[in-house]
């Protein structure tokens, strides 16, 4: 595969797939951790805070892990 345009396209598609997987994982992990009862039409303030903190920690760890892999 010597076509640089095709390589770029494939790399972009791979990154999209990885982002989709990360969002699905984040949603699953944070939902299970923060939503402890049947959700209503709105999240409670505690649930909202928990989801925000969980998502932030998840993203921070993802960046940290990515940086570690870059170092190797």
PQR file of N, CA, C, O and H, with PARSE charges and radii, in Angstrom:
ATOM      1  N   UNK A   1       0.844  -1.177   0.000 -0.4000 1.5000
ATOM      2  CA  UNK A   1       0.000   0.000   0.000 -0.0000 2.0000
ATOM      3  C   UNK A   1       0.892   1.245   0.000  0.5500 1.7000
ATOM      4  O   UNK A   1       1.249   1.775   1.052 -0.5500 1.4000
ATOM      5  N   UNK A   2       1.239   1.693  -1.198 -0.4000 1.5000
ATOM      6  CA  UNK A   2       2.138   2.832  -1.334 -0.0000 2.0000
ATOM      7  C   UNK A   2       1.406   4.151  -1.512  0.5500 1.7000
ATOM      8  O   UNK A   2       2.037   5.205  -1.590 -0.5500 1.4000
ATOM      9  H   UNK A   2       0.949   1.263  -2.053  0.4000 1.0000
ATOM     10  N   UNK A   3       0.092   4.105  -1.577 -0.4000 1.5000
ATOM     11  CA  UNK A   3      -0.702   5.310  -1.796 -0.0000 2.0000
ATOM     12  C   UNK A   3      -0.849   6.073  -0.474  0.5500 1.7000
ATOM     13  O   UNK A   3      -1.563   5.623   0.423 -0.5500 1.4000
ATOM     14  H   UNK A   3      -0.420   3.249  -1.513  0.4000 1.0000
ATOM     15  N   UNK A   4      -0.172   7.235  -0.347 -0.4000 1.5000
ATOM     16  CA  UNK A   4      -0.240   7.990   0.928 -0.0000 2.0000
ATOM     17  C   UNK A   4      -1.648   8.448   1.274  0.5500 1.7000
ATOM     18  O   UNK A   4      -2.012   8.512   2.448 -0.5500 1.4000
ATOM     19  H   UNK A   4       0.408   7.601  -1.075  0.4000 1.0000
ATOM     20  N   UNK A   5      -2.445   8.769   0.249 -0.4000 1.5000
ATOM     21  CA  UNK A   5      -3.817   9.197   0.502 -0.0000 2.0000
ATOM     22  C   UNK A   5      -4.638   8.060   1.124  0.5500 1.7000
ATOM     23  O   UNK A   5      -5.423   8.286   2.045 -0.5500 1.4000
ATOM     24  H   UNK A   5      -2.148   8.718  -0.705  0.4000 1.0000
ATOM     25  N   UNK A   6      -4.453   6.859   0.622 -0.4000 1.5000
ATOM     26  CA  UNK A   6      -5.160   5.694   1.152 -0.0000 2.0000
ATOM     27  C   UNK A   6      -4.702   5.400   2.581  0.5500 1.7000
ATOM     28  O   UNK A   6      -5.519   5.075   3.443 -0.5500 1.4000
ATOM     29  H   UNK A   6      -3.816   6.676  -0.127  0.4000 1.0000
ATOM     30  N   UNK A   7      -3.407   5.515   2.829 -0.4000 1.5000
ATOM     31  CA  UNK A   7      -2.875   5.287   4.179 -0.0000 2.0000
ATOM     32  C   UNK A   7      -3.462   6.291   5.159  0.5500 1.7000
ATOM     33  O   UNK A   7      -3.828   5.933   6.279 -0.5500 1.4000
ATOM     34  H   UNK A   7      -2.744   5.779   2.129  0.4000 1.0000
ATOM     35  N   UNK A   8      -3.553   7.552   4.737 -0.4000 1.5000
ATOM     36  CA  UNK A   8      -4.126   8.594   5.581 -0.0000 2.0000
ATOM     37  C   UNK A   8      -5.597   8.291   5.875  0.5500 1.7000
ATOM     38  O   UNK A   8      -6.056   8.414   7.011 -0.5500 1.4000
ATOM     39  H   UNK A   8      -3.256   7.843   3.827  0.4000 1.0000
ATOM     40  N   UNK A   9      -6.324   7.893   4.830 -0.4000 1.5000
ATOM     41  CA  UNK A   9      -7.731   7.547   4.997 -0.0000 2.0000
ATOM     42  C   UNK A   9      -7.900   6.399   5.984  0.5500 1.7000
ATOM     43  O   UNK A   9      -8.745   6.460   6.876 -0.5500 1.4000
ATOM     44  H   UNK A   9      -5.951   7.794   3.907  0.4000 1.0000
ATOM     45  N   UNK A  10      -7.094   5.351   5.821 -0.4000 1.5000
ATOM     46  CA  UNK A  10      -7.192   4.191   6.718 -0.0000 2.0000
ATOM     47  C   UNK A  10      -6.843   4.567   8.158  0.5500 1.7000
ATOM     48  O   UNK A  10      -7.467   4.078   9.099 -0.5500 1.4000
ATOM     49  H   UNK A  10      -6.407   5.301   5.096  0.4000 1.0000
ATOM     50  N   UNK A  11      -5.856   5.429   8.323 -0.4000 1.5000
ATOM     51  CA  UNK A  11      -5.482   5.877   9.663 -0.0000 2.0000
ATOM     52  C   UNK A  11      -6.619   6.677  10.297  0.5500 1.7000
ATOM     53  O   UNK A  11      -6.900   6.517  11.485 -0.5500 1.4000
ATOM     54  H   UNK A  11      -5.350   5.826   7.558  0.4000 1.0000
ATOM     55  N   UNK A  12      -7.269   7.531   9.518 -0.4000 1.5000
ATOM     56  CA  UNK A  12      -8.390   8.317  10.032 -0.0000 2.0000
ATOM     57  C   UNK A  12      -9.553   7.409  10.428  0.5500 1.7000
ATOM     58  O   UNK A  12     -10.183   7.622  11.464 -0.5500 1.4000
ATOM     59  H   UNK A  12      -7.041   7.661   8.553  0.4000 1.0000
ATOM     60  N   UNK A  13      -9.835   6.407   9.613 -0.4000 1.5000
ATOM     61  CA  UNK A  13     -10.917   5.479   9.921 -0.0000 2.0000
ATOM     62  C   UNK A  13     -10.611   4.676  11.180  0.5500 1.7000
ATOM     63  O   UNK A  13     -11.500   4.413  11.989 -0.5500 1.4000
ATOM     64  H   UNK A  13      -9.323   6.234   8.772  0.4000 1.0000
ATOM     65  N   UNK A  14      -9.345   4.287  11.338 -0.4000 1.5000
ATOM     66  CA  UNK A  14      -8.938   3.557  12.532 -0.0000 2.0000
ATOM     67  C   UNK A  14      -9.101   4.436  13.777  0.5500 1.7000
ATOM     68  O   UNK A  14      -9.548   3.961  14.821 -0.5500 1.4000
ATOM     69  H   UNK A  14      -8.623   4.501  10.680  0.4000 1.0000
ATOM     70  N   UNK A  15      -8.740   5.705  13.664 -0.4000 1.5000
ATOM     71  CA  UNK A  15      -8.894   6.626  14.786 -0.0000 2.0000
ATOM     72  C   UNK A  15     -10.368   6.825  15.129  0.5500 1.7000
ATOM     73  O   UNK A  15     -10.724   6.898  16.305 -0.5500 1.4000
ATOM     74  H   UNK A  15      -8.376   6.090  12.816  0.4000 1.0000
ATOM     75  N   UNK A  16     -11.228   6.913  14.115 -0.4000 1.5000
ATOM     76  CA  UNK A  16     -12.669   7.038  14.359 -0.0000 2.0000
ATOM     77  C   UNK A  16     -13.192   5.817  15.107  0.5500 1.7000
ATOM     78  O   UNK A  16     -13.974   5.941  16.049 -0.5500 1.4000
ATOM     79  H   UNK A  16     -10.940   6.853  13.160  0.4000 1.0000
ATOM     80  N   UNK A  17     -12.755   4.642  14.679 -0.4000 1.5000
ATOM     81  CA  UNK A  17     -13.200   3.405  15.334 -0.0000 2.0000
ATOM     82  C   UNK A  17     -12.734   3.371  16.787  0.5500 1.7000
ATOM     83  O   UNK A  17     -13.489   2.975  17.675 -0.5500 1.4000
ATOM     84  H   UNK A  17     -12.119   4.540  13.913  0.4000 1.0000
ATOM     85  N   UNK A  18     -11.494   3.785  17.026 -0.4000 1.5000
ATOM     86  CA  UNK A  18     -10.965   3.798  18.397 -0.0000 2.0000
ATOM     87  C   UNK A  18     -11.737   4.788  19.260  0.5500 1.7000
ATOM     88  O   UNK A  18     -12.014   4.505  20.425 -0.5500 1.4000
ATOM     89  H   UNK A  18     -10.881   4.107  16.304  0.4000 1.0000
ATOM     90  N   UNK A  19     -12.086   5.942  18.706 -0.4000 1.5000
ATOM     91  CA  UNK A  19     -12.864   6.926  19.468 -0.0000 2.0000
ATOM     92  C   UNK A  19     -14.245   6.377  19.803  0.5500 1.7000
ATOM     93  O   UNK A  19     -14.741   6.563  20.914 -0.5500 1.4000
ATOM     94  H   UNK A  19     -11.861   6.172  17.759  0.4000 1.0000
ATOM     95  N   UNK A  20     -14.859   5.705  18.843 -0.4000 1.5000
ATOM     96  CA  UNK A  20     -16.165   5.096  19.082 -0.0000 2.0000
ATOM     97  C   UNK A  20     -16.106   4.065  20.196  0.5500 1.7000
ATOM     98  O   UNK A  20     -16.989   4.010  21.052 -0.5500 1.4000
ATOM     99  H   UNK A  20     -14.456   5.555  17.941  0.4000 1.0000
ATOM    100  N   UNK A  21     -15.056   3.246  20.180 -0.4000 1.5000
ATOM    101  CA  UNK A  21     -14.880   2.247  21.236 -0.0000 2.0000
ATOM    102  C   UNK A  21     -14.667   2.920  22.586  0.5500 1.7000
ATOM    103  O   UNK A  21     -15.192   2.465  23.602 -0.5500 1.4000
ATOM    104  H   UNK A  21     -14.339   3.291  19.485  0.4000 1.0000
ATOM    105  N   UNK A  22     -13.896   4.003  22.596 -0.4000 1.5000
ATOM    106  CA  UNK A  22     -13.617   4.697  23.852 -0.0000 2.0000
ATOM    107  C   UNK A  22     -14.894   5.322  24.417  0.5500 1.7000
ATOM    108  O   UNK A  22     -15.133   5.258  25.623 -0.5500 1.4000
ATOM    109  H   UNK A  22     -13.470   4.373  21.770  0.4000 1.0000
ATOM    110  N   UNK A  23     -15.701   5.916  23.565 -0.4000 1.5000
ATOM    111  CA  UNK A  23     -16.959   6.520  24.015 -0.0000 2.0000
ATOM    112  C   UNK A  23     -17.893   5.441  24.562  0.5500 1.7000
ATOM    113  O   UNK A  23     -18.545   5.643  25.586 -0.5500 1.4000
ATOM    114  H   UNK A  23     -15.506   5.968  22.586  0.4000 1.0000
ATOM    115  N   UNK A  24     -17.956   4.301  23.883 -0.4000 1.5000
ATOM    116  CA  UNK A  24     -18.813   3.201  24.353 -0.0000 2.0000
ATOM    117  C   UNK A  24     -18.337   2.697  25.714  0.5500 1.7000
ATOM    118  O   UNK A  24     -19.153   2.437  26.599 -0.5500 1.4000
ATOM    119  H   UNK A  24     -17.426   4.137  23.051  0.4000 1.0000
ATOM    120  N   UNK A  25     -17.034   2.558  25.883 -0.4000 1.5000
ATOM    121  CA  UNK A  25     -16.474   2.083  27.153 -0.0000 2.0000
ATOM    122  C   UNK A  25     -16.736   3.103  28.259  0.5500 1.7000
ATOM    123  O   UNK A  25     -17.149   2.742  29.361 -0.5500 1.4000
ATOM    124  H   UNK A  25     -16.372   2.768  25.164  0.4000 1.0000
ATOM    125  N   UNK A  26     -16.493   4.381  27.956 -0.4000 1.5000
ATOM    126  CA  UNK A  26     -16.726   5.448  28.931 -0.0000 2.0000
ATOM    127  C   UNK A  26     -18.186   5.453  29.353  0.5500 1.7000
ATOM    128  O   UNK A  26     -18.487   5.538  30.544 -0.5500 1.4000
ATOM    129  H   UNK A  26     -16.158   4.674  27.061  0.4000 1.0000
ATOM    130  N   UNK A  27     -19.093   5.363  28.392 -0.4000 1.5000
ATOM    131  CA  UNK A  27     -20.524   5.370  28.683 -0.0000 2.0000
ATOM    132  C   UNK A  27     -20.901   4.198  29.581  0.5500 1.7000
ATOM    133  O   UNK A  27     -21.636   4.362  30.555 -0.5500 1.4000
ATOM    134  H   UNK A  27     -18.848   5.293  27.425  0.4000 1.0000
ATOM    135  N   UNK A  28     -20.400   3.030  29.251 -0.4000 1.5000
ATOM    136  CA  UNK A  28     -20.729   1.832  30.022 -0.0000 2.0000
ATOM    137  C   UNK A  28     -20.194   1.915  31.452  0.5500 1.7000
ATOM    138  O   UNK A  28     -20.920   1.661  32.413 -0.5500 1.4000
ATOM    139  H   UNK A  28     -19.803   2.897  28.460  0.4000 1.0000
ATOM    140  N   UNK A  29     -18.930   2.271  31.575 -0.4000 1.5000
ATOM    141  CA  UNK A  29     -18.286   2.330  32.898 -0.0000 2.0000
ATOM    142  C   UNK A  29     -18.943   3.393  33.776  0.5500 1.7000
ATOM    143  O   UNK A  29     -19.298   3.126  34.924 -0.5500 1.4000
ATOM    144  H   UNK A  29     -18.341   2.478  30.794  0.4000 1.0000
ATOM    145  N   UNK A  30     -19.102   4.589  33.234 -0.4000 1.5000
ATOM    146  CA  UNK A  30     -19.642   5.694  34.037 -0.0000 2.0000
ATOM    147  C   UNK A  30     -21.125   5.493  34.342  0.5500 1.7000
ATOM    148  O   UNK A  30     -21.584   5.846  35.428 -0.5500 1.4000
ATOM    149  H   UNK A  30     -18.814   4.806  32.301  0.4000 1.0000
ATOM    150  N   UNK A  31     -21.870   4.934  33.403 -0.4000 1.5000
ATOM    151  CA  UNK A  31     -23.295   4.671  33.655 -0.0000 2.0000
ATOM    152  C   UNK A  31     -23.429   3.680  34.808  0.5500 1.7000
ATOM    153  O   UNK A  31     -24.191   3.910  35.747 -0.5500 1.4000
ATOM    154  H   UNK A  31     -21.497   4.647  32.521  0.4000 1.0000
ATOM    155  N   UNK A  32     -22.683   2.577  34.732 -0.4000 1.5000
ATOM    156  CA  UNK A  32     -22.768   1.554  35.783 -0.0000 2.0000
ATOM    157  C   UNK A  32     -22.355   2.103  37.139  0.5500 1.7000
ATOM    158  O   UNK A  32     -22.923   1.725  38.164 -0.5500 1.4000
ATOM    159  H   UNK A  32     -22.063   2.390  33.969  0.4000 1.0000
ATOM    160  N   UNK A  33     -21.372   2.990  37.150 -0.4000 1.5000
ATOM    161  CA  UNK A  33     -20.869   3.546  38.412 -0.0000 2.0000
ATOM    162  C   UNK A  33     -21.815   4.597  39.001  0.5500 1.7000
ATOM    163  O   UNK A  33     -22.003   4.655  40.216 -0.5500 1.4000
ATOM    164  H   UNK A  33     -20.911   3.297  36.318  0.4000 1.0000
ATOM    165  N   UNK A  34     -22.409   5.427  38.136 -0.4000 1.5000
ATOM    166  CA  UNK A  34     -23.100   6.621  38.621 -0.0000 2.0000
ATOM    167  C   UNK A  34     -24.628   6.520  38.659  0.5500 1.7000
ATOM    168  O   UNK A  34     -25.264   7.207  39.459 -0.5500 1.4000
ATOM    169  H   UNK A  34     -22.256   5.380  37.149  0.4000 1.0000
ATOM    170  N   UNK A  35     -25.217   5.697  37.830 -0.4000 1.5000
ATOM    171  CA  UNK A  35     -26.676   5.615  37.761 -0.0000 2.0000
ATOM    172  C   UNK A  35     -27.111   4.369  38.518  0.5500 1.7000
ATOM    173  O   UNK A  35     -27.029   3.251  38.010 -0.5500 1.4000
ATOM    174  H   UNK A  35     -24.700   5.139  37.180  0.4000 1.0000
ATOM    175  N   UNK A  36     -27.569   4.586  39.732 -0.4000 1.5000
ATOM    176  CA  UNK A  36     -27.848   3.451  40.630 -0.0000 2.0000
ATOM    177  C   UNK A  36     -29.326   3.094  40.695  0.5500 1.7000
ATOM    178  O   UNK A  36     -29.690   2.066  41.266 -0.5500 1.4000
ATOM    179  H   UNK A  36     -27.635   5.495  40.145  0.4000 1.0000
ATOM    180  N   UNK A  37     -30.174   3.927  40.121 -0.4000 1.5000
ATOM    181  CA  UNK A  37     -31.608   3.617  40.112 -0.0000 2.0000
ATOM    182  C   UNK A  37     -32.137   3.858  38.703  0.5500 1.7000
ATOM    183  O   UNK A  37     -31.396   4.278  37.815 -0.5500 1.4000
ATOM    184  H   UNK A  37     -29.878   4.762  39.657  0.4000 1.0000
ATOM    185  N   UNK A  38     -33.399   3.592  38.513 -0.4000 1.5000
ATOM    186  CA  UNK A  38     -33.997   3.826  37.203 -0.0000 2.0000
ATOM    187  C   UNK A  38     -33.985   5.319  36.912  0.5500 1.7000
ATOM    188  O   UNK A  38     -34.525   6.107  37.690 -0.5500 1.4000
ATOM    189  H   UNK A  38     -34.001   3.250  39.235  0.4000 1.0000
ATOM    190  N   UNK A  39     -33.371   5.718  35.796 -0.4000 1.5000
ATOM    191  CA  UNK A  39     -33.283   7.154  35.513 -0.0000 2.0000
ATOM    192  C   UNK A  39     -34.642   7.745  35.147  0.5500 1.7000
ATOM    193  O   UNK A  39     -35.475   7.095  34.515 -0.5500 1.4000
ATOM    194  H   UNK A  39     -32.932   5.079  35.164  0.4000 1.0000
ATOM    195  N   UNK A  40     -34.839   8.984  35.557 -0.4000 1.5000
ATOM    196  CA  UNK A  40     -36.053   9.707  35.197 -0.0000 2.0000
ATOM    197  C   UNK A  40     -35.789  10.540  33.954  0.5500 1.7000
ATOM    198  O   UNK A  40     -34.941  10.187  33.135 -0.5500 1.4000
ATOM    199  H   UNK A  40     -34.162   9.512  36.070  0.4000 1.0000
ATOM    200  N   UNK A  41     -36.500  11.624  33.813 -0.4000 1.5000
ATOM    201  CA  UNK A  41     -36.315  12.481  32.642 -0.0000 2.0000
ATOM    202  C   UNK A  41     -35.052  13.336  32.762  0.5500 1.7000
ATOM    203  O   UNK A  41     -34.566  13.874  31.767 -0.5500 1.4000
ATOM    204  H   UNK A  41     -37.189  11.911  34.479  0.4000 1.0000
ATOM    205  N   UNK A  42     -34.525  13.459  33.984 -0.4000 1.5000
ATOM    206  CA  UNK A  42     -33.297  14.221  34.226 -0.0000 2.0000
ATOM    207  C   UNK A  42     -32.428  13.439  35.205  0.5500 1.7000
ATOM    208  O   UNK A  42     -32.928  12.654  36.011 -0.5500 1.4000
ATOM    209  H   UNK A  42     -34.920  13.022  34.792  0.4000 1.0000
ATOM    210  N   UNK A  43     -31.124  13.666  35.122 -0.4000 1.5000
ATOM    211  CA  UNK A  43     -30.217  13.097  36.116 -0.0000 2.0000
ATOM    212  C   UNK A  43     -30.301  13.934  37.385  0.5500 1.7000
ATOM    213  O   UNK A  43     -30.518  15.144  37.321 -0.5500 1.4000
ATOM    214  H   UNK A  43     -30.718  14.304  34.468  0.4000 1.0000
ATOM    215  N   UNK A  44     -30.132  13.296  38.530 -0.4000 1.5000
ATOM    216  CA  UNK A  44     -30.046  14.067  39.775 -0.0000 2.0000
ATOM    217  C   UNK A  44     -28.715  14.814  39.774  0.5500 1.7000
ATOM    218  O   UNK A  44     -27.830  14.516  38.973 -0.5500 1.4000
ATOM    219  H   UNK A  44     -29.956  12.313  38.582  0.4000 1.0000
ATOM    220  N   UNK A  45     -28.579  15.780  40.671 -0.4000 1.5000
ATOM    221  CA  UNK A  45     -27.321  16.539  40.704 -0.0000 2.0000
ATOM    222  C   UNK A  45     -26.154  15.623  41.068  0.5500 1.7000
ATOM    223  O   UNK A  45     -25.049  15.786  40.550 -0.5500 1.4000
ATOM    224  H   UNK A  45     -29.299  16.022  41.322  0.4000 1.0000
ATOM    225  N   UNK A  46     -26.400  14.655  41.964 -0.4000 1.5000
ATOM    226  CA  UNK A  46     -25.347  13.706  42.328 -0.0000 2.0000
ATOM    227  C   UNK A  46     -24.932  12.841  41.148  0.5500 1.7000
ATOM    228  O   UNK A  46     -23.746  12.595  40.931 -0.5500 1.4000
ATOM    229  H   UNK A  46     -27.297  14.522  42.385  0.4000 1.0000
ATOM    230  N   UNK A  47     -25.930  12.379  40.383 -0.4000 1.5000
ATOM    231  CA  UNK A  47     -25.623  11.562  39.207 -0.0000 2.0000
ATOM    232  C   UNK A  47     -24.863  12.386  38.168  0.5500 1.7000
ATOM    233  O   UNK A  47     -23.902  11.907  37.566 -0.5500 1.4000
ATOM    234  H   UNK A  47     -26.893  12.578  40.559  0.4000 1.0000
ATOM    235  N   UNK A  48     -25.296  13.613  37.966 -0.4000 1.5000
ATOM    236  CA  UNK A  48     -24.659  14.492  36.995 -0.0000 2.0000
ATOM    237  C   UNK A  48     -23.199  14.764  37.369  0.5500 1.7000
ATOM    238  O   UNK A  48     -22.311  14.710  36.518 -0.5500 1.4000
ATOM    239  H   UNK A  48     -26.076  14.002  38.455  0.4000 1.0000
ATOM    240  N   UNK A  49     -22.965  15.054  38.638 -0.4000 1.5000
ATOM    241  CA  UNK A  49     -21.602  15.294  39.124 -0.0000 2.0000
ATOM    242  C   UNK A  49     -20.751  14.039  38.965  0.5500 1.7000
ATOM    243  O   UNK A  49     -19.609  14.107  38.511 -0.5500 1.4000
ATOM    244  H   UNK A  49     -23.687  15.098  39.330  0.4000 1.0000
ATOM    245  N   UNK A  50     -21.312  12.899  39.341 -0.4000 1.5000
ATOM    246  CA  UNK A  50     -20.597  11.627  39.221 -0.0000 2.0000
ATOM    247  C   UNK A  50     -20.224  11.355  37.765  0.5500 1.7000
ATOM    248  O   UNK A  50     -19.087  10.984  37.475 -0.5500 1.4000
ATOM    249  H   UNK A  50     -22.239  12.843  39.710  0.4000 1.0000
ATOM    250  N   UNK A  51     -21.176  11.539  36.850 -0.4000 1.5000
ATOM    251  CA  UNK A  51     -20.908  11.297  35.427 -0.0000 2.0000
ATOM    252  C   UNK A  51     -19.816  12.222  34.905  0.5500 1.7000
ATOM    253  O   UNK A  51     -18.936  11.792  34.160 -0.5500 1.4000
ATOM    254  H   UNK A  51     -22.100  11.840  37.086  0.4000 1.0000
ATOM    255  N   UNK A  52     -19.875  13.492  35.296 -0.4000 1.5000
ATOM    256  CA  UNK A  52     -18.857  14.453  34.863 -0.0000 2.0000
ATOM    257  C   UNK A  52     -17.480  14.045  35.371  0.5500 1.7000
ATOM    258  O   UNK A  52     -16.518  14.016  34.602 -0.5500 1.4000
ATOM    259  H   UNK A  52     -20.590  13.842  35.901  0.4000 1.0000
ATOM    260  N   UNK A  53     -17.378  13.730  36.658 -0.4000 1.5000
ATOM    261  CA  UNK A  53     -16.094  13.336  37.249 -0.0000 2.0000
ATOM    262  C   UNK A  53     -15.575  12.030  36.647  0.5500 1.7000
ATOM    263  O   UNK A  53     -14.384  11.898  36.367 -0.5500 1.4000
ATOM    264  H   UNK A  53     -18.159  13.754  37.282  0.4000 1.0000
ATOM    265  N   UNK A  54     -16.469  11.079  36.454 -0.4000 1.5000
ATOM    266  CA  UNK A  54     -16.083   9.783  35.893 -0.0000 2.0000
ATOM    267  C   UNK A  54     -15.539   9.963  34.477  0.5500 1.7000
ATOM    268  O   UNK A  54     -14.493   9.411  34.135 -0.5500 1.4000
ATOM    269  H   UNK A  54     -17.437  11.187  36.681  0.4000 1.0000
ATOM    270  N   UNK A  55     -16.245  10.732  33.663 -0.4000 1.5000
ATOM    271  CA  UNK A  55     -15.804  10.962  32.291 -0.0000 2.0000
ATOM    272  C   UNK A  55     -14.452  11.680  32.270  0.5500 1.7000
ATOM    273  O   UNK A  55     -13.583  11.344  31.465 -0.5500 1.4000
ATOM    274  H   UNK A  55     -17.094  11.181  33.941  0.4000 1.0000
ATOM    275  N   UNK A  56     -14.277  12.656  33.144 -0.4000 1.5000
ATOM    276  CA  UNK A  56     -13.011  13.390  33.189 -0.0000 2.0000
ATOM    277  C   UNK A  56     -11.855  12.475  33.587  0.5500 1.7000
ATOM    278  O   UNK A  56     -10.786  12.524  32.978 -0.5500 1.4000
ATOM    279  H   UNK A  56     -14.983  12.929  33.798  0.4000 1.0000
ATOM    280  N   UNK A  57     -12.063  11.647  34.601 -0.4000 1.5000
ATOM    281  CA  UNK A  57     -11.019  10.697  35.020 -0.0000 2.0000
ATOM    282  C   UNK A  57     -10.699   9.714  33.899  0.5500 1.7000
ATOM    283  O   UNK A  57      -9.534   9.403  33.651 -0.5500 1.4000
ATOM    284  H   UNK A  57     -12.931  11.608  35.096  0.4000 1.0000
ATOM    285  N   UNK A  58     -11.731   9.230  33.229 -0.4000 1.5000
ATOM    286  CA  UNK A  58     -11.545   8.287  32.133 -0.0000 2.0000
ATOM    287  C   UNK A  58     -10.697   8.924  31.027  0.5500 1.7000
ATOM    288  O   UNK A  58      -9.756   8.304  30.531 -0.5500 1.4000
ATOM    289  H   UNK A  58     -12.678   9.482  33.431  0.4000 1.0000
ATOM    290  N   UNK A  59     -11.029  10.154  30.644 -0.4000 1.5000
ATOM    291  CA  UNK A  59     -10.277  10.841  29.598 -0.0000 2.0000
ATOM    292  C   UNK A  59      -8.849  11.147  30.040  0.5500 1.7000
ATOM    293  O   UNK A  59      -7.912  10.995  29.255 -0.5500 1.4000
ATOM    294  H   UNK A  59     -11.793  10.657  31.047  0.4000 1.0000
ATOM    295  N   UNK A  60      -8.676  11.574  31.281 -0.4000 1.5000
ATOM    296  CA  UNK A  60      -7.325  11.841  31.803 -0.0000 2.0000
ATOM    297  C   UNK A  60      -6.470  10.584  31.749  0.5500 1.7000
ATOM    298  O   UNK A  60      -5.306  10.636  31.351 -0.5500 1.4000
ATOM    299  H   UNK A  60      -9.437  11.698  31.918  0.4000 1.0000
ATOM    300  N   UNK A  61      -7.043   9.459  32.147 -0.4000 1.5000
ATOM    301  CA  UNK A  61      -6.291   8.195  32.124 -0.0000 2.0000
ATOM    302  C   UNK A  61      -5.981   7.769  30.689  0.5500 1.7000
ATOM    303  O   UNK A  61      -4.904   7.237  30.422 -0.5500 1.4000
ATOM    304  H   UNK A  61      -7.989   9.416  32.469  0.4000 1.0000
ATOM    305  N   UNK A  62      -6.903   7.995  29.779 -0.4000 1.5000
ATOM    306  CA  UNK A  62      -6.669   7.648  28.378 -0.0000 2.0000
ATOM    307  C   UNK A  62      -5.503   8.449  27.808  0.5500 1.7000
ATOM    308  O   UNK A  62      -4.670   7.908  27.082 -0.5500 1.4000
ATOM    309  H   UNK A  62      -7.778   8.427  29.996  0.4000 1.0000
ATOM    310  N   UNK A  63      -5.446   9.737  28.139 -0.4000 1.5000
ATOM    311  CA  UNK A  63      -4.339  10.586  27.680 -0.0000 2.0000
ATOM    312  C   UNK A  63      -3.028  10.114  28.303  0.5500 1.7000
ATOM    313  O   UNK A  63      -2.009  10.033  27.617 -0.5500 1.4000
ATOM    314  H   UNK A  63      -6.124  10.176  28.730  0.4000 1.0000
ATOM    315  N   UNK A  64      -3.049   9.804  29.592 -0.4000 1.5000
ATOM    316  CA  UNK A  64      -1.847   9.328  30.276 -0.0000 2.0000
ATOM    317  C   UNK A  64      -1.336   8.029  29.653  0.5500 1.7000
ATOM    318  O   UNK A  64      -0.136   7.878  29.425 -0.5500 1.4000
ATOM    319  H   UNK A  64      -3.877   9.869  30.149  0.4000 1.0000
ATOM    320  N   UNK A  65      -2.230   7.111  29.383 -0.4000 1.5000
ATOM    321  CA  UNK A  65      -1.847   5.829  28.774 -0.0000 2.0000
ATOM    322  C   UNK A  65      -1.284   6.056  27.374  0.5500 1.7000
ATOM    323  O   UNK A  65      -0.279   5.448  27.004 -0.5500 1.4000
ATOM    324  H   UNK A  65      -3.205   7.234  29.568  0.4000 1.0000
ATOM    325  N   UNK A  66      -1.921   6.922  26.597 -0.4000 1.5000
ATOM    326  CA  UNK A  66      -1.437   7.213  25.241 -0.0000 2.0000
ATOM    327  C   UNK A  66      -0.026   7.806  25.288  0.5500 1.7000
ATOM    328  O   UNK A  66       0.822   7.456  24.467 -0.5500 1.4000
ATOM    329  H   UNK A  66      -2.737   7.416  26.897  0.4000 1.0000
ATOM    330  N   UNK A  67       0.223   8.695  26.241 -0.4000 1.5000
ATOM    331  CA  UNK A  67       1.556   9.295  26.371 -0.0000 2.0000
ATOM    332  C   UNK A  67       2.593   8.251  26.753  0.5500 1.7000
ATOM    333  O   UNK A  67       3.725   8.293  26.271 -0.5500 1.4000
ATOM    334  H   UNK A  67      -0.466   8.979  26.908  0.4000 1.0000
ATOM    335  N   UNK A  68       2.213   7.311  27.620 -0.4000 1.5000
ATOM    336  CA  UNK A  68       3.146   6.243  28.003 -0.0000 2.0000
ATOM    337  C   UNK A  68       3.523   5.399  26.795  0.5500 1.7000
ATOM    338  O   UNK A  68       4.687   5.036  26.624 -0.5500 1.4000
ATOM    339  H   UNK A  68       1.293   7.277  28.011  0.4000 1.0000
ATOM    340  N   UNK A  69       2.533   5.083  25.950 -0.4000 1.5000
ATOM    341  CA  UNK A  69       2.812   4.285  24.753 -0.0000 2.0000
ATOM    342  C   UNK A  69       3.723   5.033  23.792  0.5500 1.7000
ATOM    343  O   UNK A  69       4.563   4.421  23.131 -0.5500 1.4000
ATOM    344  H   UNK A  69       1.588   5.377  26.089  0.4000 1.0000
ATOM    345  N   UNK A  70       3.565   6.364  23.706 -0.4000 1.5000
ATOM    346  CA  UNK A  70       4.419   7.166  22.836 -0.0000 2.0000
ATOM    347  C   UNK A  70       5.874   7.121  23.294  0.5500 1.7000
ATOM    348  O   UNK A  70       6.785   7.181  22.468 -0.5500 1.4000
ATOM    349  H   UNK A  70       2.883   6.861  24.243  0.4000 1.0000
ATOM    350  N   UNK A  71       6.099   7.018  24.596 -0.4000 1.5000
ATOM    351  CA  UNK A  71       7.452   7.004  25.148 -0.0000 2.0000
ATOM    352  C   UNK A  71       8.184   5.713  24.810  0.5500 1.7000
ATOM    353  O   UNK A  71       9.412   5.703  24.719 -0.5500 1.4000
ATOM    354  H   UNK A  71       5.359   6.969  25.267  0.4000 1.0000
ATOM    355  N   UNK A  72       7.455   4.641  24.626 -0.4000 1.5000
ATOM    356  CA  UNK A  72       8.111   3.339  24.398 -0.0000 2.0000
ATOM    357  C   UNK A  72       8.676   3.219  23.016  0.5500 1.7000
ATOM    358  O   UNK A  72       9.256   2.188  22.673 -0.5500 1.4000
ATOM    359  H   UNK A  72       6.457   4.649  24.700  0.4000 1.0000
TER
END
